[in-house]
Amino acid sequence: MDSYLEKVLKETNEKNSHEPEFLQAVEEVLTSIEPVLKRHPEYKQMALLERIVEPERIISFRVPWVDDAGQTRVNRGYRVQFNGALGPYKGGLRFHPTVNQSIMKFLGFEQIFKNALTGLPIGGGKGGSDFDPKGKSDAEIMRFCQSFMTELQRHIGQDVDVPAGDIGVGAREIGYLFGQYRRIKDVYEAGVLTGKGLDYGGSLVRKEATGYGLIYFMREMLKADGQSFKGKNVIISGSGNVAIYACEKAREYGANVVAMSDSNGCIYDKSGINLDTIKKLKEVERLRIKEYLKYHPSAVYTENKPGEIPAVYNIKADIALPCATQNDIELQAAELLVKNGVIAIGEGANMPCSNEAIKYFIDKGVLVAPAKAANAGGVATSALEMSQNSMRYFWTFEEVDKKLDDIMTNIFKASQESAKEYGYGKNYVAGANIAGFRRIAKAMKSQGII
């Protein structure tokens, strides 16, 4: 390994030893850009890597709120404004009990490269809270969101930092957050949040964007390998927004999606998952996926067991789309997927495969669509929402979808070309890292030592 690269990794590990998710994300990117550093020694003199792994700022704050029983609760909120070289910080808000600074930094770091790959003028950031929306009433969620935004509003703006949704933050939460922002600021700044409702500045396709974008990228990756979705059996971990719309688009291309899951377990339906039922359970009734059996008793439900491989990865398939959460596929699961005949992995979630799993897939000739490229459809459409807000204009569903398809196709081409140029073959993980890094590095170089 290049001595400069080795030094940066060592220093980063020492400074952030308590943040495993962040260190995993940094290692995955930095180890693949070594050939770029050899071609551009000036990056070493500029301490470019030392700067790119350090957030421009981290904001942490308390979020007090009152539950329906009149009890005061306190959660912790975050916003990591990681890198603004390409534009306003852009990245989602995650409300989940696992949220901590390490996860916020890993997500923000990934967002830098993901946003760069879109070719759009947006920097990288991320935020959220350890608040758990599950089991909370609408009134409790509204009060929490209002308290969260009361602090966050000091640090964001349509030309400064533009949050969006993520796990636990959907249209309902964005609505409450936007309402409180408008109330405090006394201005209708539509571009300050994306993922808004269509009635007040949202964009068509935003709900579908990450799932559709994943499949558009996968379509191009499979095509480059002489393959397609047609006739392939697909398993999807997750049953949220990304999973639902990845399922919808994969089926349009002729795939048979046989399994989907949630954190409790998975449903296997050999005749093909009924997506209308999944949408009803998850988007309307907010129930567990096990309830699928009430409508389709011939399906099979398998519960996840603590410490074991998620049940969905025990099902034989040609393509696996991990769309749930980080490190869903570790080495043991990767070995099982390869044994069961998987030829391609599409990362719909953020960093759903461990570094060891990624290496194993690539060594075994499995095609991998990396998250920072393949799940960039959501942020790309968020940026399109920002453009529409600036113009006071709305594009049709078909217009936005076509722009999304073009962006994802271009992201694949950039990843493919960078992989070939730097000797990585069909390693699109390295290709995406290099393509994103080159754009950010040029911007940072142009703007001086800041």
N, C-alpha and C positions, 0 to 999 in steps of 0.2 A: 504494500500500500504506500502511496505517496506520503512522504514524511509530514508535509503540511497538513494533509487530510487527516492523518493519524493523530497529529497534535490537536487539531480542532475537535475531533471526536473524543479524545481523552479529556480535554478541558470541559467539553459540554457534559460529559458523563459525571465529572467531578462536581460541577456546579449544580447539576440537576439530578443527583443520585436518587432522590425520592420521587422522581416522576417517570415511571417506566414506560407509559404510553407515549409520552413526548420523546423519550430517548429512542424508542423503537421507530418512530416516524423519521427522526433525524438520521438514524443509521441507514434506513432504507433509501433515503434520498442521496445522502452524501457518498455512500459507497458506490453508487452508480454513476456519479458525475466525474470520477477520476480522469477519464480521457479528455474531458473539457478543460480541466485545470492544466493538463499538460500542454494543451493548445493555447491556453490563455494564462501565462504565468503572471500577468499583471494583476489578476484577481488576488494573488497571494499578497502582493505589496499593499493592496487596498484593504486587507483583512476582510474580504467580502464574505467569506464563510462565517467568520466570527460574528459579523453583523447580521447575517441572514438567519442565524439560529437564535438570535436574541430579540424578543418582542420589543417593538418601539415603546409600548407601555402595557401594563396589566392593571386593570381596575377591579378591585374587590370591595364588596359592600354588603351590609346586612339588609335583609328584607323582612321587616316585621309586618304581620298581618293578623287578622282576627277571624277565627273559624266560626262555623254556624252555632257552636255551643257558647260563643263569647270568650273562648280561650285565645290568648295571644300566642302566636307561633312566630318563630324566627328562623329564616333560611339564609343562606349565603348566595350572593349574586356575583357574577363575573362578566367582564368584557375584556378580551385580549385583542388589542389592536396591534397586529403582528408586523405587517409590512405595507406601507402606503405608497411604494414607489410607482405603481401603475395606476393609482386612482384612489377614491375613497375606500376605506376598509369595508369589506363586504363578507358576510358570513352569518350563519344562522344562530338562533338561540335554542339551547337544549334545556328542557326541564325534566330532570330525571334524578333519582336519589344517588346515582353513582357519580354525578358531576363533581369534579374537583379541579384544582389548578392544572394538574398533569393532563387530564382529558381536554380541558379548554385549550391548553398550549399545543397539544398534538393536533387537534382539529384546526386550530388557527394556522399552524405551520403547513398542514396539508392544503388549506384553503389558498395560501399564497400561490402554490404551483397550479392548483386546479383553476383558479381564476385567471392566471397567466395563460393557460392553455386555451381558454375561450377566445383569446384575441381581443377581449373587450377591456375597457379602461377601468378596472376594479382591482383594488388591493385585497389583502387577506386579513380576516379577523374572525373571531368567534366569541360566543358568550353563552350565558345560561345560569342555571341555579340547581341546587340539590333538592328543590321542591318536586314533589311527586303528584302530578295531576290525577292519577288513578284514585278512584274512590271519592274524589272531591266534588262538591256541588258546583253548579255554574256560578253561584254567588261567591263561593270561596275562591274559585279560580279568578273571578273578576277582581276581588279584593287583593289577591296576591299580585296579579298583573299590574294593577294600579300602583301598588307599593313598589314593585320592581321598576316600573317606568319612572316613578317619581325621582329615583336616583339616576337611572340610566340616561334620562333625557339631557343631563348635563354634558354628556360625552358623545352624543351622536348628532347627526344632521345629514341632509341629503348630499352635501358636498364634503362631509367629514367621515361618517361611518353609517352604513345602512344595514341594519340587522334584518333577518328573515326568520322563517321557522326552521325547526329541526325536530328531533324526537321530543314528543310531549308538547310541541308548540305548533298548532294548526291554525286554521282560519279563525276559530273562536278566540284563541289567545292573542293572535295578531290584532283582531278587532279591539279587544280590551286594551291592549298596549297602545294602539294608535289613538284610541279615544282619549286616553290619559295624556299622551304626548300633546295632542291638539288642545286639550283643556289647559295644560300648564303653559304651553308656548303661545297660545292664542293666535295660531297661524295654521292655515291648511297646507302643510308641507307634505304633499302626497308621497314624494320620493324618499322619505325618511325610513320607511319600512316597506319590504316587499312580501308578497304572499297575501296581500290584502284581498278583501271580498270584491267581487266584480262591481258591486254597487258604489264603491268609493275608491276607485283607482287601481284595482287589481287587474291582472292580465289573464286572458284566456290561455290555456295550456299550462299555467303555473302548477296546478295540482298534479297534472300528468307528467310534468317535464322530466323529473329525475328518472322515473321508470322508463318513459319513452326514450330518453337520451341514452340510457344504458343499452337498450336494444338496438338503437341506431348504431352505436359504437360496435356492439357485438356483431351486428349484421356485416359491417365493413371488415371486421377482423376475420370472421368466418369466410367471407367472400375471398379475401386475400389468400386464404388457405384452401380454396376450392370447395368450401362447405357452405351450408345454409341452415336456417332453423327448420326448414321443411322436414316433417317426419321425425324430428328429434324429441325425445322425452326430456322434460325439464323439471328440476326441483328448485323451489325458491324458499329460502329461509326468510321469515318475516311475513307480515300480512298488513303492514302499514301502507302509506302512500306509495313508496318506491316499489314495494313488492306487488301491489295491486296493479299498478299501471305498467310495470314490466311484464306481468302476466298477460295483461290485455294486448300489449303490442306484440309479444312473442307469439301469441295465438294468431294474430293477424298474419304473421309470417309463416304459419303452418306448423308451429310447435304444439306438442301436447304437454301442458303443464299438469303434472300428476301429483304434486305435493306443495303445500304451503304450511307455514308454522307461526306460532307466537312463542313467548318466553316459557309457556307451560308445556307445549308439546306440538305435534304436527299431525296434519290430516293427509292421508294418502287416498287418492281416488283414481284408480287405474284408467277409468274412462275419461278422465280430465276434470280438473277442478272447476266447479260451477262458480264463476266469478261474480255473478249477481248475488249469490248467497254470501260470499265473502264480503262484498261491498255492504250488504245489509247488516251483517254482523259487526263489521269493523268501522264503517263510516257513519252508520245511522244509530245502531243500538249499543255500540262500544262494548261488545261482549267478547268472551274468550273463543278461540277458534274451535274448541271442543263442541260448541253448539252447532257446528256444521252437521253433525250426525243426526240432529233432529229433522233436518231437511233431506239428508242423503244417508240413510241408514246403512247402505252397502259400503260406504267409505270406512276407512280404518283410522282410528286415532291412537297415537302412541305418545305417552307422557315422557317428557324429559326427566332424566335422573341426575341429581347433583353429582358433579365430578366426572360425568360420562359425556361422550360425543353427543351433540344434539341429535335427536331422533331423526330429523329430516335427512341427515347425511348418511343414514343407513339404507336409504332407498336407491335402487339402481337407476341411473339416468345417464344421458349423453352430455347434458349441460347443467351446471349448478350456478345459481345466482344468489349469493349471500347478500341479502338486503336488510339485515336486522341491525347488528351492532358490531363494534370493534372486536377483533380476535375471536370471532365465532368459529373460524376454521383454524385449528392448530395442527401440528404435524400429524398426529394420530388420525384426525379426521381427513386430512389430505391424503394420507396413505389409503384410507378406506375408499375415498372417492375415486382414486386412480384404480384401485382394485376392482371397483364396480363399473369401470369403463367410461368415466367422464373424460371428454376430449377438450372441454373449454370451461373456464370459470369467468363469470362476469361480476365484478365487485360493485354491487349497488349501494352498499353501506360504506361508511368511512373506515378504511383499514380493517375489513372483516377477516383478512387472512394474516396470520403471523408471518414474520420474515422467513422463518423456517419452512412454513407451508408454501409460501411463494417460491422459494428456492427448489423445493421438492417438485412442485408442479412443473416448473421450467425445465428441471433436469429430466423429467419424465416425458417431455414433449407436449405437455398440456398447454393450450393457449390460455393466457391470462389477460383479461381486460382490467387494468389497474384502476382503483377507485378514483384517484385524482384526475383521471381522464374520463373513465366510463360513467361516473356519476356527476359529471360537471353540468349536466342538462338543467338541473334545478337552479344553480347560480347563474347559468347563461340566460335562462328565461327571467330570472329576477332582474338581471341587467337590462333585458328587453322591457321589463315592466318599468324600470327607472326611465328608460328612453321615452316610453309612452307618456309617463307622468310629466316629463319635461316638455313634451310637445302638446300636452292637453289633448291627446288623441288616442284612439284605441284601434289596434289591428284586429282582423278577424282570426278565428281559430286556425284556419288554413294558413294564413300569413305567418302567424307565430310559429306554428308547427313546422313550416317550411324553413324558417330561419333557424329553428332548433336543429332540424335534420342537417342543414348545411354546416352549422357550427360543430356538431358531433362528428360529421364526416371529415371536416378539416382537422379536428383534434386527432382523429385516428391517423390521418395522413401525416401530420406533424410528428406523432409518436413513431410511426412506421419509418419515416425518413430519417429521424434522429437515431433510431436503433440501427438502421443500416449504415449510416454515416460513421457511427462510432464503433462499429464491429459487434453489435449485440444481436444481429439476426432478427428473430421473431420475439425477442424479449421486449415486449411493449411496456413493461414496468420501467425498465431502464430508459426506453425511448421517451416515455412521457415525462419522467424526471428530468431528462436532459432538455427536452423541448421547453418545458416550463422554466427550468433554471436559466437557460440562455436568455429568455426574454427579460426575466427579472434582473439578471446580472447586467445586461446592457443598460437598463434603466438606472440601476443603482450606480453604475460606473459614470453615467452621464451626469448624475445629480451630485456627485462629489461625496466626500466623507461626512455623512450625516447619520 
